[in-house]
Amino acid sequence: MKTILLWIKRLRRKPWIDEAIHAFDSFVVSRDQEIGEERKGHWAEAFGRSAPLFVELGTGKGDFLSKMAELYPENNYIGIEMQQDVLYQAAKKVAELGLTNVRLLVFDINHIEQIFAPGEVSRFFINFCDPWPKKRHAKRRLTYRNFLEKYRGILRKGGELHFKTDNRPLFDFSLEEFEAVHLTVRDISFDLHSESREDNIETEYERKFSARGEKIHRCEVLF
């Protein structure tokens, strides 16, 4: 019963965030704002410069994205998250670090082709997304072939998708989907942390799962 109550508490919306998030309007598009068609194909203008655009799908609390933006300031970064309460935490991290190369969007990834033009994105990151374990929900997985075709239409030629998960069935499913749409996969790892890679930027979920002894799976997909 205690576990159920804690779960309900975590899911409970925090209405005050709807107002508080506007403190970050300079780099956040919140739920009550629209991403107009004029942004599509013109994200470089939102950053005030032309640079490779890297997009994280499901940015969560922003640990990964903010660290990437800090380490590689030569790139522009966009984090997309559907839950505004969660994205607020990412916005606070970005503000605390004083990052100017990050934009955060409250947006439904199902409609991603509406906000990016063909060839506008250099790389997508998908880190520890919802595995949607039931077979009837396979089409909701962010590595399902319909999503992959959307990414293909948005990525520049030679663009990439970097994918990490702790869920082996999802990883195996994803590898099959990549092959089904004729994508090249490289740097496949079924136990990322055993490789002690210095270039690995951990997410909050990654630290939690790894501490439990769970294996982290990763690959890079070329479009």
C-alpha positions in Angstrom: 0.0 0.0 0.0 2.9 2.4 0.8 4.4 1.8 -2.6 1.1 2.6 -4.3 0.7 5.8 -2.3 4.2 6.9 -3.2 3.5 6.2 -6.9 0.3 8.3 -6.8 2.2 11.1 -5.1 4.8 11.2 -7.9 2.1 11.3 -10.6 0.1 14.1 -8.9 0.3 17.3 -10.9 1.7 20.4 -9.4 -0.5 23.2 -10.7 1.9 25.9 -9.4 4.4 24.8 -12.1 2.1 26.1 -14.8 2.9 29.6 -13.6 6.5 29.0 -12.4 7.7 27.6 -15.7 7.2 31.0 -17.3 10.3 32.2 -15.5 12.1 30.3 -18.2 10.2 31.6 -21.2 13.5 32.7 -22.9 14.3 29.1 -23.6 11.2 27.0 -22.8 8.0 26.6 -24.8 5.5 25.6 -22.2 2.2 23.8 -22.5 0.1 26.9 -22.9 2.3 28.2 -25.7 2.2 27.1 -29.3 5.1 26.1 -31.5 4.1 27.9 -34.6 4.7 26.7 -38.2 7.2 29.6 -38.5 9.6 27.7 -36.2 9.8 24.8 -38.6 13.0 25.0 -40.5 14.1 28.1 -38.5 15.4 26.7 -35.2 18.8 28.2 -35.9 17.2 31.6 -35.6 15.8 30.7 -32.1 19.4 30.1 -31.0 20.8 33.1 -32.9 23.3 31.0 -34.7 23.8 28.2 -37.2 25.1 25.0 -35.5 24.4 21.2 -35.6 21.0 20.6 -33.9 20.8 17.7 -31.5 17.4 16.7 -30.2 16.6 14.5 -27.2 13.2 12.8 -27.3 11.9 12.5 -23.8 14.3 14.7 -22.0 13.0 14.0 -18.5 14.7 16.1 -15.8 17.4 17.2 -18.2 20.5 15.6 -16.7 21.7 14.2 -20.0 20.8 17.1 -22.2 22.3 19.8 -19.8 25.5 17.9 -19.5 25.8 17.4 -23.3 25.2 21.1 -23.8 27.8 22.0 -21.2 30.5 19.7 -22.7 29.8 20.5 -26.3 28.8 24.2 -26.5 29.4 24.2 -30.3 26.1 22.4 -30.8 22.5 23.5 -30.4 20.3 21.3 -28.2 16.5 20.8 -28.0 14.9 18.7 -25.3 11.3 17.5 -25.9 9.2 16.3 -23.0 5.4 15.8 -22.8 5.1 16.2 -19.0 5.5 19.9 -18.0 6.1 19.1 -14.4 9.1 17.0 -15.4 10.4 19.6 -17.9 10.3 22.2 -15.2 13.1 20.4 -13.4 15.1 20.3 -16.6 14.6 24.1 -17.1 15.9 24.8 -13.6 19.1 22.8 -14.4 19.6 24.7 -17.7 19.1 28.0 -15.9 21.5 27.1 -13.1 24.2 26.2 -15.5 23.6 29.4 -17.6 23.4 27.4 -20.8 22.5 29.4 -23.9 22.6 26.5 -26.4 19.5 24.7 -25.1 15.7 25.1 -25.8 13.1 23.0 -24.1 9.7 22.1 -25.5 6.5 20.6 -23.9 5.4 18.7 -27.0 4.0 15.4 -28.1 6.6 13.5 -30.1 3.9 11.8 -32.2 3.7 15.1 -34.1 7.4 15.8 -34.4 7.3 16.2 -38.1 5.2 19.3 -37.6 8.0 21.3 -35.9 11.2 20.3 -37.8 11.9 20.6 -41.5 13.6 18.0 -43.6 17.3 17.9 -42.9 17.1 20.3 -39.9 18.3 17.9 -37.2 21.7 16.3 -37.1 21.1 13.8 -34.3 18.4 12.4 -32.1 18.9 10.9 -28.6 16.4 8.4 -27.1 17.3 7.5 -23.6 15.4 5.0 -21.4 12.0 5.6 -23.1 8.8 3.9 -22.1 9.2 0.3 -23.3 5.4 -0.2 -23.8 5.9 -3.9 -23.0 2.5 -5.2 -24.2 2.6 -6.4 -27.8 -0.5 -4.4 -28.7 1.3 -1.2 -27.8 4.3 -1.8 -30.0 3.4 1.1 -32.3 3.8 3.5 -29.3 7.5 2.6 -28.9 9.8 5.5 -30.0 11.8 3.0 -32.1 8.8 1.6 -33.9 9.3 1.8 -37.7 6.7 4.6 -38.2 8.7 6.8 -35.8 11.9 5.9 -37.6 10.4 7.0 -40.9 9.5 10.4 -39.3 13.1 10.7 -38.0 14.4 9.9 -41.4 12.4 12.7 -42.9 13.8 15.2 -40.4 17.4 14.2 -40.1 20.1 15.6 -42.5 21.8 13.1 -44.8 24.1 11.0 -42.6 22.2 12.0 -39.4 22.2 9.7 -36.4 20.0 8.3 -33.7 21.7 7.3 -30.4 19.6 4.9 -28.3 20.0 3.7 -24.7 17.8 1.5 -22.6 18.0 -1.0 -19.7 15.1 -3.0 -21.3 16.6 -5.9 -23.2 13.3 -6.9 -25.0 12.9 -3.3 -26.2 16.5 -3.2 -27.3 16.1 -6.4 -29.3 12.8 -5.1 -30.8 14.5 -1.9 -31.8 17.4 -3.7 -33.5 14.8 -5.6 -35.6 13.0 -2.4 -36.4 16.2 -0.7 -37.6 17.0 -3.6 -39.8 13.4 -3.7 -41.2 13.7 -0.1 -42.5 17.2 -0.7 -43.8 19.2 1.4 -41.3 22.8 0.8 -40.5 23.5 0.1 -36.8 26.9 0.5 -35.2 28.6 0.5 -31.8 26.1 -2.0 -30.3 26.6 -2.7 -26.7 24.6 -5.1 -24.5 26.5 -4.0 -21.3 27.6 -0.5 -21.7 29.0 0.1 -18.3 31.3 -2.9 -18.5 33.2 -1.0 -21.2 34.1 2.0 -18.9 33.6 4.5 -21.8 34.7 8.0 -20.9 32.4 9.5 -23.5 29.2 8.1 -21.9 27.0 10.7 -20.4 24.6 9.1 -17.9 21.0 9.9 -17.4 19.3 9.9 -14.0 17.6 6.6 -14.9 20.8 5.1 -16.1 22.5 5.8 -12.7 19.5 4.2 -10.9 19.3 1.1 -13.1 23.1 0.6 -13.1 23.2 0.8 -9.3 20.8 -2.1 -9.2 23.2 -4.1 -11.3 21.0 -3.9 -14.5 22.8 -3.9 -17.8 22.6 -0.9 -20.0 22.2 -1.4 -23.8 23.2 1.2 -26.4 23.6 1.6 -30.1 24.0 4.2 -32.8 21.8 4.2 -35.9 22.9 5.9 -39.2 20.3 7.4 -41.5 
